[in-house]
Amino acid sequence: MIKETILSRSLRVMFAGGLAMTLGHAFAQEAGEPAMQRVEITGSSIKRIAAESSLPVQSFSAKDIKQTGVSTVTDFIQQLPAMQGFSVAADSVGGGGGGVTTASIHDIGASYTLVLLNGRRIAPANSGTVIDLNSIPLSAIERVEVLTDGASALYGADAIAGVVNFILKKGAAPWEINAKYSSPEKAGGKSNSLSLSKGFGDIEDDGYSVFVSVSHDEQKQLKASQRDFAKTGMINFTDPKTGKALQFLNGSSRAIPANAAVKYTGADGKAGTVNLNPYALINGKCATANVDAFGDGQCYYDYTSTIEINPESSRDSIFSSGRLKLGNSGFQGFFDAAYTEAKITARIAPYPADFSLSTSSPLYSKYVSPYLTPEQRAGVSSVAVKYRLYEMGDRGYEYGTKATHLVAGVDGAAFGWDINGALTWSRNKQEQKYLSGFPLADKFDALLNSGNFDPFGYAQGDMPQAMRDQLNATGYTGLYNTQTVVMKGADAHASRSAFELPGGTAMVSVGADYRVTSFSTDQQDVAKKALILFDSPVYDNHYERANAGAFAELLLPINKQWEVTASGRFDNIGAVKDKLAGHDVGDSASAGTYKVSTKYSAAKNLMLRAATGTGFRAASMQEIAGPLEEFGVTGGTYNCPLTAANGLAGHPLAKYCEASRGQFEVFQGGNPDLKPEKSKQWSIGAVWEPSSTTSVAIDLWNVEIRDQVTSVSEGLIFENPAKYANLFTTKHIASTGLDVLAIKLLPINIGKVENRGIDYDFTQKIKLFDGRLTNRLAGTYLLRSRYTTPGTDDQWETSLNRYGSNDKVSFRNVIKASSSWANTAWTHTLTANYRNGYTDKHQNADDCAVTTSDAAQSCYDITLDVPSYTTFDLQSAYRPVKNVEITAGAINLFDRNPPFTLRNTGSHQVGYNPSYSSALGRTFYLSGSYKF
């Protein structure tokens, strides 16, 4: 964490890859600038000159961030080459993202990446440690430091992958106003932002300083229909290897007009099912936006065409920090206060309505009975209707977050110690609201029973207005649930000189922290009582857990060239307290961790560094104590796997198999038997300045995690149903009175995870004409990214350069290259962003997601190679006078579309993967700043 903001020029020009070395030989400190001061660098509690650090800390100034053209903290963090495996805003489009965006270092995961605000923890977005980046205001950031090495021995159990530390502005500053407008060349996705800031008082002259920043930004939605590559889930393409014409089918059997599934008992006593679509039988074909995909009698609705592939969002933030001299004590009081209101609105396909149809209904007599044989008609046991409530509009979810963060503390020197301590109160409160498209079961049933509603007779958009009005009158709009996370904490640390060594003064630091985190979900009656059609009851919960830790750190300058830093920490993570049930769930966990790092100045222009350490992490409170609750439906569509071909014909749930392909219900819950995860990390690297204009940093890193907690992905469950047979269950659908097959996504200790790679950063700065040209190449090269198959500890698999069973891709190469020329008036920057190609998700013939385009529509087995993805960004900034800057730029300059993929799990976007590419296309922006 950073204790000062005044750094010499030689530190400010350290290149944004964050090389922990001084470039003083190349760019000497200019006369009249303040001398370098010792500060606390992310990853250590001992003050030192930033260039002295032995740790791989990447540092990015506000200027660096502005040159990227981003509008949010999320966009900036997620474009760094060291970041993989994070959650994007688009994950909230039916994928369970819940409006949260995250950081994840080296593809290890958001749960292992500690996010700090001014060096201190903030309230997480869930019952674990994941931080929502939406709660951090971009306009208030002075600098971002990213430690790409494990730091559990200093910060605690969740810093296994590293640390992202947002250092916010402070101290005296002029009024500054910033405004930005961004617009894609194609329709949809516009954004704008506005911020105002001011710093009052000087701590030395006035005895106090206060900085205040307010900001507003918003992002408009982008609809699937506004991009050709995303506008349909029924995609025609060609097998690149055979040239065969194919179709990628992502339709839903909840169609418009409705399908009917008739179960009957034949004269021979055997059960049978008839699937039919009355509209298609009457008109000779499926209605608009539906296809006869599999020849099974049903029509399949193209739900992808209706979604919004990028959600709408807005954010309002206010931040303030201040310091006050406490008399002549040598101490200063300080505070940080931040408040953010953020909203993400996600809209997905209209509501899928399943309901039962009585054989006495006029609808049965008109639309179903005529298409049954006498034998089938005589033995009918149930009629299930599968319908899509298009006339109610898309389902709209609003995730509204209110994040409050307060820190108050003291900082100073006493008895030879530098002392810093603070109290923290931080809250993240999220309300989930239903905006449109959700029918209340009782009102919908009443409409059906009235005889005034016909789900079979009208194609999309053709329903009479009177009937449409009655349908919309059944809808629910309002609050669904509220999730609140409150973190209360206290921390203190102190450092001082210890003794002399040949290389200088040894330094020691000790510290301790304690925090209590509570997580609660308060459900509205509409959720508790399952009042919405097709819902199951969900429940309130209130969990609490205490964490306590203490650490010590020792810096040893062995000689003028060699320095060693050792730190150790002990943590105790308490059992989860179920406040509603009145008892503990799971056990408490304690562990000691350590870290040893060293640097060696092999030559005047060459520094070698290395580190090794351990970490441990307990599962989140919900992973341990959460009840089994519904979690929507699978992202993909599947045939029932409980079959004789899979050795499961005798499975007790096989009788619930449907004859047709479809989405399955999903539950999630906790596991009180989870063990803590343990990790080992090491890194070795070098920083080299071969000339006065060139700098190079390379770090090889390795992380191994044992007993990792995760759930088996839906794809893996359906691919290996015999292995995960215990993860199948049933869900009772009140609207139909039937039990249907479902899966359980339950957390388990899956075994082992190993990630290894190389981070590199090359920078060259030369004078050119009347300015300076800076060329930079930074990237991460993954050497290993593997994990044991869930439930085993010796069967390894990988997602490296392939779509894995965890429904993710680990990219071997993520590269960012830039060239920037600047003088007093102008700065021109060209940036290239690269991700390598990968092996796509395997679509097998059994699941039949891909078929031939001929009359036979045969199921097809295929695995594509997804090409690499490179985009270029261009920006020019003009400073006509000292206090004014005008910036114009283009993101994705050459309008590169996302690569085509056959992925069909997770969020509802189809045809591309929103986690790895943007759907906006070429986007122009204009911004301006004025200081006064």
Secondary structure, 3 states (H helix, E strand, C coil): CCCCCCCCHHHHCCCCCCCCCCCCCCCCCCCCCCCCCCEECCCCCCEECHHHCCCCEEEEEHHHHHHCCCCCHHHHHHCCCCECCCCCHHHHCCCCCCCCCCCCECCCCHHHEEEEECCEECCCCCCCCCCCHHHCCHHHEEEEEEECCCCHHHHCCCCCCEEEEEEECCCCEEEEEEEEEEEECCCCCCEEEEEEEEEECCCCCCCEEEEEEEEEEEECCEEHHHCCCCCCCEEEEECCCCCCEEEEECCECCECCCEEEEEEECCCCCEEEEEECHHHHHHCCCCCCEECCCCCCCCEECHHHHCEEECEEEEEEEEEEEEEECCCCCEEEEEEEEEEEEEEEEEEEECEEEEECCCCCHHHHHHHHHHCCHHHHHCEEEEEEEEECHHHCEEEEEEEEEEEEEEEEEEEEECCEEEEEEEEEEEEEEEEEEEEEEEEHHHHHHHHHHCCCCCCCCCCCCCCHHHHHHHHCCEEEEEEEEEEEEEEEEEEEEEEEEEEECCEEEEEEEEEEEEEEEEEEEECHHHHCCCECCCCCCCCEEEEEEEEEEEEEEEEECCCCEEEEEEEEEEEECCEEECCCCEEECCCEEEEEEEEEEEEEEECCEEEEEEEEEEEECCCHHHHHCCCEEEEECCCCECCCCCHHHCCCCCCCHHHCCCCCECCEEEECCCCCCCCEEEEEEEEEEEEEEECCEEEEEEEEEEEEECCEEECCHHHHHHCCCCCHHHEEEEEECCCCEEEEEEEECEEECCEEEEEEEEEEEEEEEEECCEEEEEEEEEEEEEEEEEECCCCCCCEEECECECCCCCCCECCEEEEEEEEEECCCEEEEEEEEEECCEECCCECCCCCCEEECCCCCCECCECCEECCEEEEEEEEEECCCCCEEEEEEEECCCCCCCCCCCCCCCCCCCCCCCCCCCCCCCEEEEEEEEEC
